[in-house]
Amino acid sequence: MAKSNTIQVKMVSTANTGYFYVKFRNPKSMNEKLELKKYDPKVRKHVIFKEQKIK
């Protein structure tokens, strides 16, 4: 069976709350790191989430 092209990445809040989302991305088609504006329920605002590698 073929290997999947997608990898899991952890999207960590820049508000330093420790809140994170887990996303899938294809490293072959998207070379740059993800940076998304999403909702952080701990600060009750939309903040920027940056990609980190899952350990």
PyMOL Python script that loads the backbone (N, CA, C, O; Angstrom):
from pymol import cmd

cmd.read_pdbstr("""\
ATOM      1  N   MET A   1       0.834  -1.172   0.000  1.00  0.00           N
ATOM      2  CA  MET A   1       0.000   0.000   0.000  1.00  0.00           C
ATOM      3  C   MET A   1       0.889   1.249   0.000  1.00  0.00           C
ATOM      4  O   MET A   1       1.941   1.270   0.639  1.00  0.00           O
ATOM      5  N   ALA A   2       0.467   2.261  -0.705  1.00  0.00           N
ATOM      6  CA  ALA A   2       1.263   3.478  -0.845  1.00  0.00           C
ATOM      7  C   ALA A   2       1.243   4.309   0.430  1.00  0.00           C
ATOM      8  O   ALA A   2       0.278   4.293   1.194  1.00  0.00           O
ATOM      9  N   LYS A   3       2.332   5.032   0.635  1.00  0.00           N
ATOM     10  CA  LYS A   3       2.436   5.925   1.782  1.00  0.00           C
ATOM     11  C   LYS A   3       1.689   7.217   1.510  1.00  0.00           C
ATOM     12  O   LYS A   3       1.646   7.682   0.371  1.00  0.00           O
ATOM     13  N   SER A   4       1.105   7.795   2.535  1.00  0.00           N
ATOM     14  CA  SER A   4       0.373   9.043   2.394  1.00  0.00           C
ATOM     15  C   SER A   4       1.347  10.214   2.244  1.00  0.00           C
ATOM     16  O   SER A   4       2.426  10.205   2.838  1.00  0.00           O
ATOM     17  N   ASN A   5       0.970  11.216   1.454  1.00  0.00           N
ATOM     18  CA  ASN A   5       1.812  12.395   1.263  1.00  0.00           C
ATOM     19  C   ASN A   5       1.652  13.408   2.379  1.00  0.00           C
ATOM     20  O   ASN A   5       2.510  14.276   2.542  1.00  0.00           O
ATOM     21  N   THR A   6       0.582  13.324   3.151  1.00  0.00           N
ATOM     22  CA  THR A   6       0.306  14.343   4.158  1.00  0.00           C
ATOM     23  C   THR A   6       0.993  14.011   5.483  1.00  0.00           C
ATOM     24  O   THR A   6       1.179  12.846   5.836  1.00  0.00           O
ATOM     25  N   ILE A   7       1.362  15.067   6.197  1.00  0.00           N
ATOM     26  CA  ILE A   7       1.922  14.916   7.541  1.00  0.00           C
ATOM     27  C   ILE A   7       1.078  15.737   8.509  1.00  0.00           C
ATOM     28  O   ILE A   7       0.418  16.696   8.110  1.00  0.00           O
ATOM     29  N   GLN A   8       1.106  15.355   9.776  1.00  0.00           N
ATOM     30  CA  GLN A   8       0.390  16.105  10.800  1.00  0.00           C
ATOM     31  C   GLN A   8       1.307  17.183  11.355  1.00  0.00           C
ATOM     32  O   GLN A   8       2.484  16.932  11.614  1.00  0.00           O
ATOM     33  N   VAL A   9       0.771  18.376  11.538  1.00  0.00           N
ATOM     34  CA  VAL A   9       1.523  19.455  12.165  1.00  0.00           C
ATOM     35  C   VAL A   9       0.684  20.049  13.289  1.00  0.00           C
ATOM     36  O   VAL A   9      -0.546  20.011  13.253  1.00  0.00           O
ATOM     37  N   LYS A  10       1.358  20.589  14.268  1.00  0.00           N
ATOM     38  CA  LYS A  10       0.709  21.189  15.434  1.00  0.00           C
ATOM     39  C   LYS A  10       0.693  22.695  15.235  1.00  0.00           C
ATOM     40  O   LYS A  10       1.740  23.303  15.013  1.00  0.00           O
ATOM     41  N   MET A  11      -0.486  23.301  15.311  1.00  0.00           N
ATOM     42  CA  MET A  11      -0.636  24.747  15.175  1.00  0.00           C
ATOM     43  C   MET A  11      -0.743  25.330  16.583  1.00  0.00           C
ATOM     44  O   MET A  11      -1.751  25.134  17.262  1.00  0.00           O
ATOM     45  N   VAL A  12       0.301  26.051  17.024  1.00  0.00           N
ATOM     46  CA  VAL A  12       0.390  26.555  18.393  1.00  0.00           C
ATOM     47  C   VAL A  12       0.033  28.039  18.426  1.00  0.00           C
ATOM     48  O   VAL A  12       0.456  28.805  17.560  1.00  0.00           O
ATOM     49  N   SER A  13      -0.740  28.436  19.420  1.00  0.00           N
ATOM     50  CA  SER A  13      -1.186  29.819  19.574  1.00  0.00           C
ATOM     51  C   SER A  13      -0.010  30.739  19.893  1.00  0.00           C
ATOM     52  O   SER A  13       0.874  30.382  20.671  1.00  0.00           O
ATOM     53  N   THR A  14      -0.009  31.928  19.285  1.00  0.00           N
ATOM     54  CA  THR A  14       1.030  32.919  19.573  1.00  0.00           C
ATOM     55  C   THR A  14       0.692  33.737  20.818  1.00  0.00           C
ATOM     56  O   THR A  14       1.481  34.586  21.234  1.00  0.00           O
ATOM     57  N   ALA A  15      -0.479  33.488  21.417  1.00  0.00           N
ATOM     58  CA  ALA A  15      -0.859  34.186  22.647  1.00  0.00           C
ATOM     59  C   ALA A  15      -0.270  33.505  23.887  1.00  0.00           C
ATOM     60  O   ALA A  15      -0.557  33.913  25.013  1.00  0.00           O
ATOM     61  N   ASN A  16       0.559  32.461  23.681  1.00  0.00           N
ATOM     62  CA  ASN A  16       1.235  31.728  24.764  1.00  0.00           C
ATOM     63  C   ASN A  16       0.268  31.149  25.794  1.00  0.00           C
ATOM     64  O   ASN A  16       0.536  31.183  26.995  1.00  0.00           O
ATOM     65  N   THR A  17      -0.855  30.620  25.315  1.00  0.00           N
ATOM     66  CA  THR A  17      -1.819  29.983  26.211  1.00  0.00           C
ATOM     67  C   THR A  17      -1.628  28.476  26.263  1.00  0.00           C
ATOM     68  O   THR A  17      -2.163  27.817  27.154  1.00  0.00           O
ATOM     69  N   GLY A  18      -0.869  27.919  25.317  1.00  0.00           N
ATOM     70  CA  GLY A  18      -0.674  26.481  25.266  1.00  0.00           C
ATOM     71  C   GLY A  18      -1.728  25.775  24.439  1.00  0.00           C
ATOM     72  O   GLY A  18      -1.667  24.558  24.267  1.00  0.00           O
ATOM     73  N   TYR A  19      -2.691  26.519  23.926  1.00  0.00           N
ATOM     74  CA  TYR A  19      -3.750  25.936  23.102  1.00  0.00           C
ATOM     75  C   TYR A  19      -3.209  25.647  21.711  1.00  0.00           C
ATOM     76  O   TYR A  19      -2.420  26.426  21.177  1.00  0.00           O
ATOM     77  N   PHE A  20      -3.633  24.518  21.113  1.00  0.00           N
ATOM     78  CA  PHE A  20      -3.159  24.166  19.779  1.00  0.00           C
ATOM     79  C   PHE A  20      -4.214  23.412  18.995  1.00  0.00           C
ATOM     80  O   PHE A  20      -5.119  22.802  19.565  1.00  0.00           O
ATOM     81  N   TYR A  21      -4.083  23.464  17.678  1.00  0.00           N
ATOM     82  CA  TYR A  21      -4.876  22.669  16.741  1.00  0.00           C
ATOM     83  C   TYR A  21      -3.935  21.695  16.055  1.00  0.00           C
ATOM     84  O   TYR A  21      -2.730  21.937  15.994  1.00  0.00           O
ATOM     85  N   VAL A  22      -4.473  20.595  15.537  1.00  0.00           N
ATOM     86  CA  VAL A  22      -3.688  19.662  14.736  1.00  0.00           C
ATOM     87  C   VAL A  22      -4.233  19.704  13.317  1.00  0.00           C
ATOM     88  O   VAL A  22      -5.431  19.526  13.097  1.00  0.00           O
ATOM     89  N   LYS A  23      -3.342  19.940  12.351  1.00  0.00           N
ATOM     90  CA  LYS A  23      -3.724  20.041  10.943  1.00  0.00           C
ATOM     91  C   LYS A  23      -2.901  19.061  10.126  1.00  0.00           C
ATOM     92  O   LYS A  23      -1.840  18.611  10.558  1.00  0.00           O
ATOM     93  N   PHE A  24      -3.401  18.735   8.944  1.00  0.00           N
ATOM     94  CA  PHE A  24      -2.666  17.946   7.970  1.00  0.00           C
ATOM     95  C   PHE A  24      -2.198  18.864   6.860  1.00  0.00           C
ATOM     96  O   PHE A  24      -2.908  19.791   6.471  1.00  0.00           O
ATOM     97  N   ARG A  25      -0.993  18.607   6.346  1.00  0.00           N
ATOM     98  CA  ARG A  25      -0.530  19.373   5.201  1.00  0.00           C
ATOM     99  C   ARG A  25       0.376  18.501   4.343  1.00  0.00           C
ATOM    100  O   ARG A  25       1.007  17.561   4.827  1.00  0.00           O
ATOM    101  N   ASN A  26       0.425  18.835   3.064  1.00  0.00           N
ATOM    102  CA  ASN A  26       1.256  18.124   2.112  1.00  0.00           C
ATOM    103  C   ASN A  26       2.563  18.899   1.953  1.00  0.00           C
ATOM    104  O   ASN A  26       2.551  19.995   1.392  1.00  0.00           O
ATOM    105  N   PRO A  27       3.690  18.364   2.431  1.00  0.00           N
ATOM    106  CA  PRO A  27       4.947  19.109   2.359  1.00  0.00           C
ATOM    107  C   PRO A  27       5.488  19.263   0.943  1.00  0.00           C
ATOM    108  O   PRO A  27       6.321  20.135   0.695  1.00  0.00           O
ATOM    109  N   LYS A  28       5.031  18.434   0.014  1.00  0.00           N
ATOM    110  CA  LYS A  28       5.505  18.545  -1.366  1.00  0.00           C
ATOM    111  C   LYS A  28       4.879  19.733  -2.086  1.00  0.00           C
ATOM    112  O   LYS A  28       5.539  20.379  -2.900  1.00  0.00           O
ATOM    113  N   SER A  29       3.623  20.027  -1.800  1.00  0.00           N
ATOM    114  CA  SER A  29       2.949  21.131  -2.486  1.00  0.00           C
ATOM    115  C   SER A  29       3.043  22.441  -1.703  1.00  0.00           C
ATOM    116  O   SER A  29       2.948  23.516  -2.295  1.00  0.00           O
ATOM    117  N   MET A  30       3.229  22.370  -0.381  1.00  0.00           N
ATOM    118  CA  MET A  30       3.335  23.572   0.458  1.00  0.00           C
ATOM    119  C   MET A  30       4.694  23.566   1.143  1.00  0.00           C
ATOM    120  O   MET A  30       4.884  22.866   2.138  1.00  0.00           O
ATOM    121  N   ASN A  31       5.631  24.332   0.623  1.00  0.00           N
ATOM    122  CA  ASN A  31       6.981  24.329   1.174  1.00  0.00           C
ATOM    123  C   ASN A  31       7.126  25.210   2.404  1.00  0.00           C
ATOM    124  O   ASN A  31       7.911  24.893   3.297  1.00  0.00           O
ATOM    125  N   GLU A  32       6.378  26.320   2.467  1.00  0.00           N
ATOM    126  CA  GLU A  32       6.497  27.232   3.597  1.00  0.00           C
ATOM    127  C   GLU A  32       5.659  26.732   4.781  1.00  0.00           C
ATOM    128  O   GLU A  32       4.753  25.915   4.620  1.00  0.00           O
ATOM    129  N   LYS A  33       5.984  27.241   5.962  1.00  0.00           N
ATOM    130  CA  LYS A  33       5.254  26.843   7.167  1.00  0.00           C
ATOM    131  C   LYS A  33       3.889  27.522   7.215  1.00  0.00           C
ATOM    132  O   LYS A  33       3.719  28.641   6.731  1.00  0.00           O
ATOM    133  N   LEU A  34       2.927  26.830   7.801  1.00  0.00           N
ATOM    134  CA  LEU A  34       1.573  27.369   7.908  1.00  0.00           C
ATOM    135  C   LEU A  34       1.497  28.448   8.976  1.00  0.00           C
ATOM    136  O   LEU A  34       2.184  28.387   9.996  1.00  0.00           O
ATOM    137  N   GLU A  35       0.656  29.427   8.722  1.00  0.00           N
ATOM    138  CA  GLU A  35       0.369  30.485   9.683  1.00  0.00           C
ATOM    139  C   GLU A  35      -1.089  30.871   9.465  1.00  0.00           C
ATOM    140  O   GLU A  35      -1.428  31.481   8.450  1.00  0.00           O
ATOM    141  N   LEU A  36      -1.949  30.519  10.413  1.00  0.00           N
ATOM    142  CA  LEU A  36      -3.382  30.730  10.265  1.00  0.00           C
ATOM    143  C   LEU A  36      -3.929  31.562  11.419  1.00  0.00           C
ATOM    144  O   LEU A  36      -3.415  31.513  12.536  1.00  0.00           O
ATOM    145  N   LYS A  37      -4.973  32.322  11.133  1.00  0.00           N
ATOM    146  CA  LYS A  37      -5.662  33.071  12.173  1.00  0.00           C
ATOM    147  C   LYS A  37      -6.883  32.250  12.589  1.00  0.00           C
ATOM    148  O   LYS A  37      -7.825  32.073  11.816  1.00  0.00           O
ATOM    149  N   LYS A  38      -6.845  31.754  13.830  1.00  0.00           N
ATOM    150  CA  LYS A  38      -7.921  30.905  14.337  1.00  0.00           C
ATOM    151  C   LYS A  38      -8.312  31.370  15.736  1.00  0.00           C
ATOM    152  O   LYS A  38      -7.658  32.226  16.331  1.00  0.00           O
ATOM    153  N   TYR A  39      -9.392  30.787  16.243  1.00  0.00           N
ATOM    154  CA  TYR A  39      -9.946  31.173  17.545  1.00  0.00           C
ATOM    155  C   TYR A  39      -9.210  30.464  18.679  1.00  0.00           C
ATOM    156  O   TYR A  39      -9.020  29.248  18.641  1.00  0.00           O
ATOM    157  N   ASP A  40      -8.802  31.222  19.676  1.00  0.00           N
ATOM    158  CA  ASP A  40      -8.198  30.678  20.888  1.00  0.00           C
ATOM    159  C   ASP A  40      -9.195  30.874  22.030  1.00  0.00           C
ATOM    160  O   ASP A  40      -9.403  32.007  22.464  1.00  0.00           O
ATOM    161  N   PRO A  41      -9.815  29.806  22.527  1.00  0.00           N
ATOM    162  CA  PRO A  41     -10.852  29.946  23.551  1.00  0.00           C
ATOM    163  C   PRO A  41     -10.331  30.418  24.917  1.00  0.00           C
ATOM    164  O   PRO A  41     -11.107  30.922  25.728  1.00  0.00           O
ATOM    165  N   LYS A  42      -9.038  30.263  25.174  1.00  0.00           N
ATOM    166  CA  LYS A  42      -8.507  30.702  26.468  1.00  0.00           C
ATOM    167  C   LYS A  42      -8.445  32.217  26.579  1.00  0.00           C
ATOM    168  O   LYS A  42      -8.643  32.763  27.665  1.00  0.00           O
ATOM    169  N   VAL A  43      -8.172  32.913  25.465  1.00  0.00           N
ATOM    170  CA  VAL A  43      -8.169  34.382  25.487  1.00  0.00           C
ATOM    171  C   VAL A  43      -9.426  34.944  24.844  1.00  0.00           C
ATOM    172  O   VAL A  43      -9.638  36.157  24.837  1.00  0.00           O
ATOM    173  N   ARG A  44     -10.266  34.056  24.301  1.00  0.00           N
ATOM    174  CA  ARG A  44     -11.534  34.400  23.656  1.00  0.00           C
ATOM    175  C   ARG A  44     -11.342  35.421  22.532  1.00  0.00           C
ATOM    176  O   ARG A  44     -12.084  36.398  22.432  1.00  0.00           O
ATOM    177  N   LYS A  45     -10.342  35.180  21.697  1.00  0.00           N
ATOM    178  CA  LYS A  45     -10.045  36.032  20.548  1.00  0.00           C
ATOM    179  C   LYS A  45      -9.526  35.180  19.403  1.00  0.00           C
ATOM    180  O   LYS A  45      -9.148  34.025  19.593  1.00  0.00           O
ATOM    181  N   HIS A  46      -9.513  35.766  18.210  1.00  0.00           N
ATOM    182  CA  HIS A  46      -8.830  35.163  17.082  1.00  0.00           C
ATOM    183  C   HIS A  46      -7.378  35.631  17.117  1.00  0.00           C
ATOM    184  O   HIS A  46      -7.106  36.831  17.132  1.00  0.00           O
ATOM    185  N   VAL A  47      -6.457  34.684  17.131  1.00  0.00           N
ATOM    186  CA  VAL A  47      -5.029  35.003  17.143  1.00  0.00           C
ATOM    187  C   VAL A  47      -4.335  34.186  16.059  1.00  0.00           C
ATOM    188  O   VAL A  47      -4.927  33.275  15.480  1.00  0.00           O
ATOM    189  N   ILE A  48      -3.087  34.516  15.792  1.00  0.00           N
ATOM    190  CA  ILE A  48      -2.316  33.779  14.789  1.00  0.00           C
ATOM    191  C   ILE A  48      -1.760  32.506  15.419  1.00  0.00           C
ATOM    192  O   ILE A  48      -1.215  32.523  16.523  1.00  0.00           O
ATOM    193  N   PHE A  49      -1.913  31.404  14.688  1.00  0.00           N
ATOM    194  CA  PHE A  49      -1.365  30.118  15.099  1.00  0.00           C
ATOM    195  C   PHE A  49      -0.247  29.765  14.130  1.00  0.00           C
ATOM    196  O   PHE A  49      -0.423  29.860  12.915  1.00  0.00           O
ATOM    197  N   LYS A  50       0.912  29.355  14.664  1.00  0.00           N
ATOM    198  CA  LYS A  50       2.072  29.006  13.847  1.00  0.00           C
ATOM    199  C   LYS A  50       2.342  27.522  13.932  1.00  0.00           C
ATOM    200  O   LYS A  50       2.060  26.872  14.938  1.00  0.00           O
ATOM    201  N   GLU A  51       2.897  27.002  12.848  1.00  0.00           N
ATOM    202  CA  GLU A  51       3.156  25.570  12.739  1.00  0.00           C
ATOM    203  C   GLU A  51       4.365  25.157  13.565  1.00  0.00           C
ATOM    204  O   GLU A  51       5.386  25.844  13.594  1.00  0.00           O
ATOM    205  N   GLN A  52       4.222  24.000  14.244  1.00  0.00           N
ATOM    206  CA  GLN A  52       5.321  23.341  14.924  1.00  0.00           C
ATOM    207  C   GLN A  52       5.270  21.869  14.585  1.00  0.00           C
ATOM    208  O   GLN A  52       4.213  21.346  14.232  1.00  0.00           O
ATOM    209  N   LYS A  53       6.381  21.210  14.688  1.00  0.00           N
ATOM    210  CA  LYS A  53       6.437  19.786  14.420  1.00  0.00           C
ATOM    211  C   LYS A  53       5.874  19.014  15.615  1.00  0.00           C
ATOM    212  O   LYS A  53       6.108  19.397  16.761  1.00  0.00           O
ATOM    213  N   ILE A  54       5.142  17.943  15.363  1.00  0.00           N
ATOM    214  CA  ILE A  54       4.625  17.098  16.441  1.00  0.00           C
ATOM    215  C   ILE A  54       5.745  16.180  16.892  1.00  0.00           C
ATOM    216  O   ILE A  54       6.387  15.524  16.071  1.00  0.00           O
ATOM    217  N   LYS A  55       5.979  16.134  18.190  1.00  0.00           N
ATOM    218  CA  LYS A  55       7.068  15.308  18.733  1.00  0.00           C
ATOM    219  C   LYS A  55       6.595  13.905  19.015  1.00  0.00           C
ATOM    220  O   LYS A  55       7.375  13.071  19.474  1.00  0.00           O
TER     221      LYS A  55
END
""", "prot")
cmd.dss("prot")
cmd.show_as("cartoon", "prot")
cmd.util.cbc("prot")
cmd.orient("prot")
